[in-house]
Amino acid sequence: MSSFFDDLETRSQDAREAAQLEALNAQLTKSGMDPLQDLAGLAALPVLRKSDLVARQSENPPFGNLPVSNFIHVFQSPGPIYEPGGGSHDWWRMGRFLHAAGVGKGDIVQNCFGYHLTPAGMIFESGARAVGAAVLPAGTGQTELQARAAKDIGITAYAGTPDYLKIILEKADDMGLELGIKKAVVGGGALFPSLRQYYVDRGISCLQCYATADLGNIAYETPAMEGMILDENVIVEIVTPGTGTPVAEGEVGEVIVTALNPDYPLIRFATGDLSAVLPGQSPCGRTNTRIKGWMGRADQTAKIKGMFVRPEQVAALVDKHDDVTRARVVATRDGEMDVMTVRLETEATDPDAYAKTIAEVLKLKGKVELVAPGGLPRDGLVIEDARKYD
């Protein structure tokens, strides 16, 4: 099997960006928006959040008047949010990940992602077809039957959440069955190092991807095991949570994705996840940008003194003051009382100058601490809930 899924994985960054700009402008035109001169222009476009998508879809079901075309399935995810599914080759772009994990012709994949309403099962089945593998559409549950089928059919690869394979393996052990699973492609949950090592100890190579029901595959691991490589048909931005403003390379921020899928043009879709760009190039030879993978949720909304404080409000607070470059709200407790401290990165020296704006924007009064430029952590947090309840 070739080391790479296609030639796109090893092209120059200039060639990649030129192709992505062309595809992006085609989608912008389809969506009634003006084309861009370069990819940096994306930062000026509005961010589409899941809450926005739910509102648009409730007004204009099922897809909120987005220019959707060529779909053969409609899925429903919690929200509810409706997603289209296409039948063209590798519509969700999962084949690239399966190929990197060594899945291909001759493999039979036990696909334990759900097939009911949500698209995960079809996403991975489409990827398996793209690499020439056969599929057992197993879904979840009925673990004893899953173990028996894995033995009888000769399953060689597993697709599903990271922890469910362990349940199948242990059930097979209980039944005295020796399974032939040697590869695992996982997503939809955390792959903890101890669990990955458990699979390695059983002779199973386990790699994970970062995908969503709305976007399909965003990034994936390769055997190099150094971060996750971005898929070739997405544009990923890392922005300050609650805004659409890109952070400096290497800083933690919210993952914003533009999927270059002409059938379903989601532009600047906010995942709500945190990550950061890794410098350099993967030793596996793929030349695309790498991210660190999932690093938590960007929706850091916290209830303080009975009021919700949201990342968008913190961003608005920064915008109110030209001399403030960053802000961080810290929630603590003093006895049974909530305490809100607003830390502002600025060269100013008078904290009282910001009290009125804080009360107006956050709807709460709080302590103000001024921090020298560069003094706040670059960890993606704009709201830190440090309260202890035990």
MOCORMO-V390058 format. One record per backbone hydrogen bond with DSSP energy under -0.5 kcal/mol. NH is the residue of the N-H (numbers start at 1). CO is the residue of the C=O. E is the energy in kcal/mol with one decimal. If there is no record, write none. Layout:
nh	co	e
NH	CO	E
NH	CO	E
This chain:
nh	co	e
9	6	-1.1
10	7	-1.3
11	8	-1.0
16	12	-2.3
17	13	-2.7
18	14	-2.1
19	15	-2.1
20	16	-2.5
21	17	-2.4
22	18	-1.9
23	19	-2.2
24	20	-2.9
25	21	-2.6
26	22	-1.6
27	23	-1.7
28	24	-2.7
29	25	-2.3
30	26	-1.9
31	27	-1.8
32	29	-1.5
33	28	-3.5
41	38	-1.5
42	39	-1.9
43	40	-1.3
44	41	-1.6
45	42	-2.2
48	268	-2.9
49	47	-0.7
53	49	-2.2
54	50	-2.8
55	51	-2.1
56	52	-2.6
57	53	-2.6
58	54	-2.3
59	55	-1.5
60	56	-2.4
64	60	-2.0
65	60	-0.6
66	63	-1.3
68	66	-2.7
69	263	-2.1
72	85	-3.2
73	85	-1.9
75	83	-3.2
76	117	-1.8
77	81	-3.1
80	77	-0.7
81	77	-2.2
83	75	-1.8
85	73	-2.0
87	70	-0.6
91	88	-1.1
93	90	-1.8
98	94	-2.0
99	95	-2.6
100	96	-1.9
101	97	-1.7
102	99	-1.7
103	98	-2.5
106	132	-0.6
107	104	-2.1
109	134	-3.1
110	108	-0.5
110	157	-3.0
111	109	-1.0
111	136	-2.3
112	110	-1.0
112	159	-3.7
117	115	-0.6
118	116	-2.8
121	114	-2.7
123	119	-2.6
124	120	-2.1
125	121	-2.0
126	122	-2.6
127	123	-1.5
128	124	-2.3
129	125	-2.3
130	126	-1.8
131	127	-1.1
131	128	-0.6
132	129	-1.1
133	128	-2.5
134	107	-2.5
136	109	-3.2
137	135	-0.7
138	111	-0.7
138	136	-2.1
139	111	-2.4
146	142	-2.2
147	143	-2.6
148	144	-2.2
149	145	-2.8
150	146	-2.5
151	147	-1.8
152	148	-2.9
153	149	-2.8
154	150	-1.0
155	150	-2.0
156	108	-1.9
157	108	-1.9
158	183	-2.3
159	110	-2.5
160	185	-1.4
164	161	-0.5
165	161	-0.8
167	163	-1.1
168	164	-1.9
169	165	-2.7
170	166	-2.5
171	167	-2.1
172	168	-2.4
173	169	-2.2
174	170	-2.2
175	171	-1.7
176	172	-0.6
176	173	-1.2
177	172	-3.0
179	177	-0.7
182	156	-2.7
183	156	-1.4
184	205	-2.5
185	158	-2.9
186	207	-2.4
187	160	-1.2
192	190	-0.9
195	192	-0.7
196	192	-2.4
197	193	-2.4
198	194	-1.7
199	195	-1.8
200	196	-2.4
201	197	-2.8
202	198	-0.8
202	199	-0.8
203	200	-2.1
204	199	-2.8
205	182	-2.5
205	203	-0.5
206	204	-0.5
207	184	-2.3
209	186	-2.1
210	219	-3.2
211	209	-0.5
212	216	-1.7
216	212	-2.7
217	92	-2.4
218	210	-2.6
219	210	-1.7
220	229	-1.8
221	208	-2.2
225	222	-2.3
228	291	-3.1
229	220	-2.8
230	289	-2.7
231	218	-2.8
234	231	-1.0
235	258	-2.5
236	234	-0.5
237	256	-2.9
239	237	-0.6
239	254	-2.5
240	245	-2.5
243	240	-2.0
246	244	-0.6
247	238	-2.6
251	248	-2.3
252	378	-1.1
253	275	-2.5
254	239	-3.3
255	273	-2.7
256	237	-3.0
256	254	-0.6
257	269	-2.8
258	235	-2.6
259	257	-0.6
259	266	-1.5
260	233	-2.6
260	258	-0.6
261	259	-2.0
262	260	-0.6
264	261	-1.5
266	264	-1.5
267	265	-0.7
268	266	-0.5
269	257	-2.9
270	48	-2.9
271	255	-2.3
271	269	-0.5
274	296	-3.1
275	253	-2.4
278	290	-2.8
282	286	-0.7
285	282	-1.6
287	9	-2.7
290	278	-0.6
291	228	-2.9
292	276	-2.3
295	274	-2.6
295	296	-0.5
298	272	-3.5
299	272	-0.8
300	298	-1.7
302	309	-2.1
304	302	-0.7
304	307	-3.3
307	304	-2.1
309	302	-3.1
313	310	-0.9
314	310	-1.5
315	311	-2.3
316	312	-2.0
317	313	-2.0
318	314	-1.8
319	315	-2.0
320	316	-1.1
321	318	-1.4
324	321	-1.4
325	323	-0.5
325	345	-2.5
326	345	-0.7
328	343	-2.1
329	382	-2.9
330	328	-0.5
330	341	-3.1
331	329	-0.5
331	384	-2.9
332	330	-0.5
332	339	-2.6
334	337	-2.9
335	333	-0.5
336	334	-0.5
337	334	-1.7
339	332	-2.8
341	330	-2.6
341	339	-0.5
342	367	-3.1
343	328	-3.2
343	341	-0.6
344	342	-0.6
344	369	-2.9
345	326	-2.7
346	344	-0.8
346	371	-2.6
347	323	-0.5
351	349	-0.7
353	350	-1.2
354	351	-1.8
355	352	-1.0
358	354	-2.3
359	355	-2.1
360	356	-2.1
361	357	-2.9
362	358	-2.6
363	359	-0.8
364	358	-0.7
367	340	-2.2
369	342	-2.6
371	344	-3.5
375	372	-2.4
379	377	-0.8
384	329	-3.5
385	383	-0.6
386	331	-2.2
386	384	-1.0
